[in-house]
Amino acid sequence: MRKITCADCGRRYDYDVDDFCPKCGSYNPPPDTGATRLEQELLSRFQDGQKQQTRSARTRPAPGRTLPRPHTPHAGGEERRRSWLVAIVVVVIAALAAFLFPILAVNFASLSTGLPETGWSIAVPEPDTPALEAHPTDSLPQDGVHEPYESFRMNGTQDITVGELWEPYLSDELAALYDDARCVALDLEVTGGYTRYDLYFFTPFLSLSDGTQVYAETDWDLLDAFYEVGLEPVTPYDAQWADPLYGQMIFFLPDDCTGDVTLVLPEAAPGDGEEDPPAAYHLITLQLPWSTSEAF
């Protein structure tokens, strides 16, 4: 018994039983065969040919099947896909910029308006107030005539108290904006207010002797400038977010205005107020502060 080890696959077998390796079929002559160098070279060539056939048999596909083709991506495919992706991203960003730029520009412009000394201002939405038709004071519906400092009910739950007209001090900025007008303030106190989504609020106004209507100041861009001179512009509309509410209704009257004026407080109307008039009018006759001082 001659045990040898296959030089190709490492299998050990009995050379006296199998001349060739039972695992891979290689011929492995025992070291004591006594073969000449020529015989060993011929045997080596025979083994090399047998190995080549064995490799071919291992890679040959089975009948009816094909070996999967290796995936070889086209040269430059990844770069083209990346270029298309970059192009799509650029187009989307450009479209968003074109859409958002007008909106951002309008918002920036609305924030940047105001007095240079007062810095940025916050735009607070106010209800659209259609101008009421100008008419003399005596032609207004006499739904409620009151006196200064008299408390009365308005807008369902609001208790209103209005004081006398007085002329406040103005800063240089405000005076420059209204160089042809005189400012008057009217103290306002409101209790019982709360947020109402079912009512449309109108802006109060002063009715002059010639029928001119001067609406209360609601320009929130000037809010900081009013605060600097100790004023807090409010209307009954603001009582929806403050209870109690205390502040001043601010009016800018023509500098040649004389005589008595009438404060008109329109009742809030149900709905959106687009077509419906105020539910009622509350009237308070007031004296101009300079009329009283000039009398002396």
SULWOTA-V368050 format. One record per residue. N is the residue number from 0. SS is DSSP state (2 for helix, 1 for strand, 0 for the rest). PSI is psi in radians with two decimals (NA if undefined). OMEGA is omega as a letter, one per 30 degrees, with the letter a starting at -180 (999 if undefined). Layout:
# SULWOTA-V368050
n ss psi omega
N SS PSI OMEGA
N SS PSI OMEGA
This chain:
# SULWOTA-V368050
n ss psi omega
0 0 2.19 l
1 0 1.86 l
2 1 2.20 l
3 1 2.84 l
4 1 2.27 a
5 0 2.28 a
6 0 -0.31 a
7 0 -0.88 a
8 0 -0.13 l
9 0 0.14 a
10 0 2.36 l
11 1 2.35 l
12 1 2.96 a
13 1 2.02 a
14 0 -0.53 a
15 0 -0.39 l
16 0 -0.78 a
17 0 2.13 l
18 0 -0.55 a
19 1 2.71 a
20 0 2.15 a
21 0 -0.22 a
22 0 -0.89 a
23 0 -0.13 l
24 0 0.17 l
25 0 2.60 l
26 1 2.20 a
27 0 1.72 a
28 0 2.46 l
29 0 2.69 a
30 0 -0.29 a
31 0 0.53 a
32 0 -0.43 a
33 0 0.36 a
34 0 2.55 l
35 0 2.98 l
36 2 -0.66 l
37 2 -0.73 l
38 2 -0.69 l
39 2 -0.65 l
40 2 -0.71 l
41 2 -0.73 l
42 2 -0.66 l
43 2 -0.73 l
44 2 -0.67 l
45 2 -0.70 l
46 2 -0.64 l
47 2 -0.73 l
48 2 -0.68 l
49 2 -0.66 l
50 2 -0.72 a
51 2 -0.71 l
52 2 -0.66 l
53 2 -0.74 l
54 2 -0.74 l
55 2 -0.67 l
56 2 -0.58 a
57 2 -0.60 a
58 2 -0.08 a
59 0 2.24 a
60 0 2.70 l
61 0 2.72 a
62 0 2.36 l
63 0 0.04 a
64 0 2.72 l
65 0 2.59 l
66 0 2.45 l
67 0 2.40 l
68 0 2.25 l
69 0 2.49 a
70 0 2.06 l
71 0 1.69 a
72 0 2.58 l
73 0 2.48 l
74 0 2.27 l
75 0 -0.01 a
76 2 -0.77 l
77 2 -0.67 l
78 2 -0.68 l
79 2 -0.73 l
80 2 -0.70 l
81 2 -0.68 l
82 2 -0.74 l
83 2 -0.72 l
84 2 -0.76 l
85 2 -0.71 l
86 2 -0.71 a
87 2 -0.74 l
88 2 -0.72 l
89 2 -0.74 a
90 2 -0.74 a
91 2 -0.76 l
92 2 -0.72 l
93 2 -0.70 l
94 2 -0.74 l
95 2 -0.70 l
96 2 -0.73 l
97 2 -0.56 a
98 2 -0.71 a
99 2 -0.37 a
100 2 -0.82 l
101 2 -0.67 a
102 2 -0.81 l
103 2 -0.63 a
104 2 -0.71 l
105 2 -0.78 l
106 2 -0.71 l
107 2 -0.70 l
108 2 -0.66 l
109 2 -0.59 l
110 2 -0.55 a
111 2 -0.18 l
112 0 2.65 l
113 0 -3.03 a
114 0 2.44 a
115 2 -0.62 a
116 2 -0.33 a
117 2 -0.09 l
118 0 -2.72 a
119 0 2.62 l
120 0 2.65 a
121 0 2.20 l
122 0 1.99 l
123 0 2.22 a
124 0 2.37 l
125 0 2.63 l
126 0 2.50 l
127 0 2.21 a
128 0 1.74 l
129 0 2.42 a
130 0 2.25 l
131 0 2.62 a
132 0 2.29 a
133 0 2.34 l
134 0 2.73 l
135 0 2.73 a
136 2 -0.66 a
137 2 -0.18 l
138 2 -0.10 l
139 0 2.57 l
140 0 2.25 a
141 0 1.11 a
142 0 -0.52 a
143 1 1.98 l
144 1 2.21 a
145 1 3.00 l
146 0 2.74 l
147 0 2.46 l
148 0 0.20 l
149 0 2.23 l
150 0 2.36 l
151 1 2.73 a
152 1 2.44 a
153 1 2.60 l
154 0 0.60 l
155 0 -0.96 a
156 0 -0.13 a
157 1 2.26 l
158 1 2.07 a
159 1 2.41 l
160 1 2.21 a
161 1 2.40 l
162 1 -2.62 l
163 1 2.77 l
164 1 2.45 l
165 1 2.73 a
166 0 1.92 a
167 0 2.88 l
168 0 2.41 l
169 0 2.53 l
170 0 2.92 a
171 2 -0.62 a
172 2 -0.82 l
173 2 -0.69 l
174 2 -0.61 l
175 2 -0.55 l
176 2 -0.52 a
177 0 1.03 a
178 0 -0.28 l
179 0 0.37 a
180 1 2.86 l
181 1 2.42 a
182 1 2.38 l
183 1 2.56 l
184 1 2.61 a
185 1 1.98 a
186 1 2.38 a
187 1 2.30 l
188 1 2.27 a
189 1 2.30 l
190 1 2.75 l
191 0 0.32 l
192 0 2.64 l
193 0 2.90 a
194 0 2.24 a
195 0 1.99 l
196 0 -0.08 a
197 0 0.06 a
198 1 2.64 l
199 1 2.14 a
200 0 2.37 l
201 0 2.71 a
202 0 2.29 l
203 0 2.73 l
204 1 2.80 l
205 1 2.25 l
206 1 2.04 a
207 0 3.00 a
208 0 -0.46 l
209 0 0.13 l
210 0 -0.07 l
211 0 2.44 l
212 1 2.17 l
213 1 2.02 a
214 1 2.67 l
215 0 2.55 a
216 0 2.18 l
217 0 0.38 a
218 0 1.76 a
219 2 -0.25 l
220 2 -0.36 l
221 2 0.17 a
222 2 -0.78 a
223 2 -0.65 a
224 2 -0.64 l
225 2 -0.69 l
226 2 -0.62 a
227 2 -0.44 a
228 0 0.30 l
229 0 0.34 a
230 0 2.63 l
231 0 1.61 a
232 1 2.20 l
233 0 2.86 l
234 0 2.96 l
235 2 -0.40 l
236 2 -0.62 a
237 2 -0.20 l
238 2 -0.12 l
239 2 -0.35 a
240 0 0.10 l
241 0 2.19 l
242 0 1.97 g
243 0 2.83 l
244 1 2.31 l
245 1 2.33 l
246 1 -2.73 a
247 1 2.43 l
248 1 2.20 a
249 1 2.31 l
250 1 2.53 l
251 1 1.92 a
252 1 2.71 l
253 1 2.49 a
254 0 -0.25 l
255 0 0.26 a
256 0 2.31 l
257 0 2.97 l
258 0 -3.06 l
259 1 2.72 l
260 1 2.80 a
261 1 2.16 l
262 1 2.26 l
263 1 2.07 l
264 1 1.81 l
265 1 2.41 l
266 0 2.51 l
267 0 2.48 a
268 1 2.50 l
269 1 2.55 l
270 0 -2.66 a
271 0 -0.10 l
272 0 0.16 a
273 0 -0.68 a
274 0 -0.51 a
275 0 2.40 l
276 0 2.99 l
277 0 2.57 a
278 0 -0.46 l
279 0 2.95 l
280 1 2.41 l
281 1 2.22 a
282 1 2.38 l
283 1 2.09 l
284 1 2.29 a
285 1 2.67 l
286 1 2.50 l
287 0 2.43 a
288 2 -0.58 a
289 2 -0.38 l
290 2 -0.71 l
291 2 -0.73 a
292 2 -0.60 a
293 2 -0.38 l
294 2 -0.45 l
295 0 NA 999
